[in-house]
Amino acid sequence: MGDMNFWDWLAWFSLGSIVVWGILKVTGVINTPLLLQYYPLFAASYAVGWQMNKLSDMSLEFKRFRSETVKKIHNIELNCAKNH
C-alpha cells in the first residue's frame, strides 16, 4: 500500500462508500430519491475503470519484464557459446 497514488485512494474510497451505502440502504437509514439511488453504479463504474487501468499497467510491466528476461538469457547463451 506504500505506492498508492491519489487515484488508488479514490477508487478504494468509492468501493468503501458503496459498502457503507449498501449497509445503510438495507437497514433503512437511507431513503433516497431515485437519482441518488444510482450513486453506487457511478462509483462501481469508476472502480471498474480504475481496475482496468491497473491491469493494463501490469500487462505493460509483464511485457517489459519478458523482454528484459529474453535479453538476459540471450546474453547468457552468447557467453556460454564463447566459452566453449
C-alpha positions in Angstrom: 0.0 0.0 0.0 3.0 2.3 0.1 2.9 3.1 -3.6 -0.7 4.1 -3.8 -1.5 7.3 -5.6 -4.5 9.7 -5.5 -6.5 7.6 -7.9 -5.9 4.4 -5.9 -7.2 6.1 -2.8 -10.2 7.5 -4.7 -11.0 4.0 -6.0 -10.8 2.5 -2.6 -12.9 5.3 -1.2 -15.5 4.6 -3.9 -15.6 0.9 -3.1 -15.8 1.6 0.6 -18.6 4.1 0.1 -20.6 1.5 -1.9 -20.4 -0.9 1.1 -21.4 1.8 3.6 -24.2 2.9 1.3 -25.4 -0.7 0.9 -25.5 -1.3 4.6 -27.3 2.0 5.3 -29.8 1.3 2.5 -30.6 -2.2 3.7 -31.0 -1.1 7.3 -33.4 1.6 6.1 -31.3 4.6 7.3 -31.1 5.9 3.7 -34.4 6.7 1.9 -33.1 8.5 -1.2 -34.7 9.8 -4.3 -34.3 7.7 -7.5 -31.4 9.8 -8.8 -29.3 9.2 -5.7 -30.0 5.5 -5.8 -27.8 5.3 -8.8 -24.7 6.6 -6.9 -23.3 3.0 -6.4 -23.4 2.4 -10.1 -21.3 5.5 -10.7 -18.9 4.6 -8.0 -18.7 1.0 -9.3 -18.1 2.1 -12.8 -15.2 4.3 -11.7 -13.8 1.3 -9.7 -14.0 -0.9 -12.8 -12.2 1.7 -14.9 -9.6 2.0 -12.2 -9.1 -1.8 -12.2 -8.8 -1.9 -15.9 -6.2 0.7 -15.9 -4.2 -1.2 -13.2 -4.5 -4.4 -15.3 -3.2 -2.5 -18.3 -0.3 -1.2 -16.4 0.5 -4.6 -15.1 0.4 -6.0 -18.6 2.9 -3.5 -19.7 5.2 -4.4 -16.8 5.0 -8.1 -17.7 5.9 -7.3 -21.3 8.8 -5.2 -20.2 9.9 -8.0 -17.8 9.6 -10.6 -20.6 11.7 -8.5 -22.9 14.4 -7.9 -20.4 14.5 -11.6 -19.4 14.8 -12.7 -23.1 17.8 -10.2 -23.5 19.5 -11.6 -20.4 19.0 -15.2 -21.4 20.4 -14.3 -24.9 23.5 -12.7 -23.3 24.0 -15.8 -21.2 23.7 -18.0 -24.2 26.3 -15.9 -26.1 28.7 -16.1 -23.1 28.3 -19.8 -22.9 28.9 -20.1 -26.7 32.1 -18.0 -26.4 33.5 -20.2 -23.6 33.1 -23.5 -25.5 
